[in-house]
Amino acid sequence: MLKLCSELEMVASCYEAKRDTLRETKELEQKWLEEKEEALVAASNHTERLKMEKEKISELSVLQDTKAKIQKMKVYQESLMECLGDILEKHVPLPQNDSSTNKKKKNIAQESDEDLISLNEILELLMNQVLNTPHDPYVTIDSTFWPPYIEMLLRYGIAVRHQENNFKIRLETFC
């Protein structure tokens, strides 16, 4: 019986030791769980804040990006228009009548040349008309348009005549 008592005491002390280690493990894991829950709460709060900031920033950044793109396109368009103007000025100048011998004819020709607009201005009028009034893109041809310029624009498919009025042209749509 003494032997049995001593063995039972040994078993009891082993179980107490195991119980103590299990309690320590349980306490450590509870601390770990509490820390992880705090970290989870902090992370979820942080993500909520980031989402709110992202929504605010995304609206603002989209607006700023769009403004920047519009500005870049305006600068690009200006450079293209300058290049077009330079090319047209160099290769397609206004007509000049130096072959006239009579002074009266020269004066009349010079007056009519002064009224003529350049090909650059014609193209600018056509482009502005298309952009400003897309529902009515036609420009009326008058005496300021030099006929060879109009014929050149029509022949090369840059402009087309109005179906009912031959004195109106518009810029051809390009794909």
C-alpha positions as CSV (number, residue, x, y, z in Angstrom):
1,M,0.0,0.0,0.0
2,L,2.9,2.3,0.8
3,K,4.4,1.4,-2.6
4,L,1.0,2.1,-4.2
5,C,0.8,5.4,-2.4
6,S,4.3,6.5,-3.4
7,E,3.6,5.5,-7.0
8,L,0.3,7.5,-7.0
9,E,2.1,10.5,-5.5
10,M,4.7,10.2,-8.3
11,V,1.9,10.1,-10.9
12,A,0.1,13.0,-9.2
13,S,3.3,15.1,-9.2
14,C,3.9,14.3,-12.9
15,Y,0.4,15.3,-13.7
16,E,0.8,18.5,-11.7
17,A,4.0,19.3,-13.6
18,K,2.2,18.7,-16.9
19,R,-0.7,20.8,-15.7
20,D,1.7,23.6,-14.8
21,T,3.4,23.5,-18.2
22,L,0.0,23.4,-19.9
23,R,-1.2,26.4,-17.9
24,E,2.0,28.3,-18.8
25,T,1.5,27.3,-22.5
26,K,-2.2,28.4,-22.3
27,E,-1.2,31.8,-20.8
28,L,1.4,32.3,-23.5
29,E,-1.0,31.4,-26.2
30,Q,-3.7,33.7,-24.8
31,K,-1.2,36.6,-24.7
32,W,-0.2,35.7,-28.3
33,L,-3.9,35.6,-29.3
34,E,-4.6,39.0,-27.7
35,E,-1.6,40.5,-29.5
36,K,-2.8,39.0,-32.8
37,E,-6.3,40.4,-32.2
38,E,-4.9,43.8,-31.5
39,A,-2.7,43.6,-34.6
40,L,-5.8,42.5,-36.6
41,V,-7.8,45.5,-35.3
42,A,-5.0,47.9,-36.1
43,A,-4.6,46.4,-39.6
44,S,-8.3,46.6,-40.3
45,N,-8.4,50.2,-39.1
46,H,-5.4,51.0,-41.2
47,T,-6.9,49.4,-44.3
48,E,-10.2,51.4,-43.8
49,R,-8.2,54.6,-43.5
50,L,-6.2,53.7,-46.7
51,K,-9.5,53.0,-48.5
52,M,-10.9,56.3,-47.5
53,E,-7.7,58.1,-48.5
54,K,-7.5,56.2,-51.7
55,E,-11.1,57.3,-52.7
56,K,-10.2,60.9,-51.9
57,I,-6.8,60.6,-53.6
58,S,-8.2,58.7,-56.6
59,E,-10.7,61.4,-57.4
60,L,-8.1,64.0,-57.0
61,S,-5.5,62.1,-58.9
62,V,-7.8,61.3,-61.7
63,L,-8.7,64.9,-62.1
64,Q,-5.0,66.0,-61.9
65,D,-4.0,63.2,-64.4
66,T,-6.7,64.3,-66.8
67,K,-5.6,68.0,-66.5
68,A,-2.0,66.9,-67.1
69,K,-3.0,64.9,-70.2
70,I,-5.1,67.7,-71.5
71,Q,-2.2,70.1,-71.1
72,K,0.2,67.7,-72.8
73,M,-2.3,67.4,-75.7
74,K,-2.6,71.1,-76.0
75,V,1.2,71.5,-76.1
76,Y,1.4,68.7,-78.7
77,Q,-1.3,70.3,-80.8
78,E,0.4,73.6,-80.7
79,S,3.7,72.1,-81.8
80,L,1.9,70.2,-84.6
81,M,0.1,73.4,-85.7
82,E,3.5,75.3,-85.7
83,C,5.1,72.5,-87.8
84,L,2.1,72.6,-90.2
85,G,2.4,76.4,-90.5
86,D,6.1,76.2,-91.1
87,I,5.7,73.5,-93.8
88,L,2.8,75.4,-95.5
89,E,4.7,78.7,-95.3
90,K,7.8,77.1,-96.9
91,H,6.1,74.9,-99.6
92,V,2.7,76.6,-100.3
93,P,3.1,80.4,-100.1
94,L,0.4,82.9,-101.1
95,P,0.2,83.6,-104.8
96,Q,2.1,86.6,-106.1
97,N,1.5,88.2,-109.5
98,D,4.9,89.7,-110.6
99,S,4.3,88.9,-114.3
100,S,1.9,91.8,-114.8
101,T,3.3,94.7,-116.7
102,N,0.6,97.2,-116.4
103,K,0.6,99.2,-113.2
104,K,-3.2,99.2,-113.0
105,K,-3.2,95.5,-113.4
106,K,-0.5,95.2,-110.7
107,N,-2.4,97.3,-108.3
108,I,-5.6,95.3,-108.8
109,A,-3.7,92.0,-108.5
110,Q,-2.0,93.2,-105.3
111,E,-5.2,94.3,-103.8
112,S,-6.8,90.9,-104.6
113,D,-3.7,89.2,-103.3
114,E,-3.9,91.1,-100.0
115,D,-7.5,89.8,-99.6
116,L,-6.5,86.2,-100.1
117,I,-6.0,84.0,-97.0
118,S,-3.2,81.5,-96.8
119,L,-3.7,77.7,-97.0
120,N,-2.7,77.6,-93.3
121,E,-5.6,80.0,-92.4
122,I,-8.0,78.0,-94.6
123,L,-7.1,74.7,-92.8
124,E,-7.4,76.5,-89.5
125,L,-10.9,77.7,-90.4
126,L,-11.9,74.2,-91.4
127,M,-10.5,72.6,-88.2
128,N,-12.1,75.2,-86.0
129,Q,-15.4,74.9,-87.7
130,V,-15.4,71.1,-87.2
131,L,-14.4,71.4,-83.5
132,N,-16.7,74.3,-82.6
133,T,-19.8,73.3,-84.5
134,P,-19.6,69.5,-85.3
135,H,-23.3,69.6,-86.4
136,D,-22.5,72.1,-89.1
137,P,-18.8,71.7,-90.1
138,Y,-19.1,73.5,-93.4
139,V,-17.3,76.8,-94.2
140,T,-18.6,79.1,-96.9
141,I,-16.1,79.8,-99.7
142,D,-15.8,83.5,-100.6
143,S,-13.4,85.7,-102.6
144,T,-10.7,85.4,-99.9
145,F,-10.2,81.7,-100.7
146,W,-7.7,81.2,-103.5
147,P,-9.4,78.7,-105.9
148,P,-6.2,76.6,-106.5
149,Y,-6.0,76.0,-102.7
150,I,-9.6,74.9,-102.6
151,E,-9.1,72.6,-105.6
152,M,-5.9,71.1,-104.0
153,L,-7.8,70.4,-100.8
154,L,-10.7,68.8,-102.7
155,R,-8.5,66.8,-105.1
156,Y,-6.4,65.2,-102.3
157,G,-9.3,64.3,-100.1
158,I,-8.6,66.8,-97.3
159,A,-11.9,68.6,-97.8
160,V,-15.2,67.8,-99.4
161,R,-17.9,70.0,-100.9
162,H,-21.4,70.3,-99.5
163,Q,-23.9,68.1,-101.4
164,E,-26.3,70.9,-102.1
165,N,-24.2,74.0,-102.0
166,N,-20.9,74.0,-104.0
167,F,-19.8,77.2,-102.2
168,K,-19.4,75.3,-98.9
169,I,-16.6,72.8,-97.9
170,R,-15.8,70.9,-94.8
171,L,-12.8,69.0,-93.5
172,E,-12.9,65.3,-94.5
173,T,-13.1,62.9,-91.6
174,F,-10.0,60.9,-91.2
175,C,-9.9,57.4,-89.6
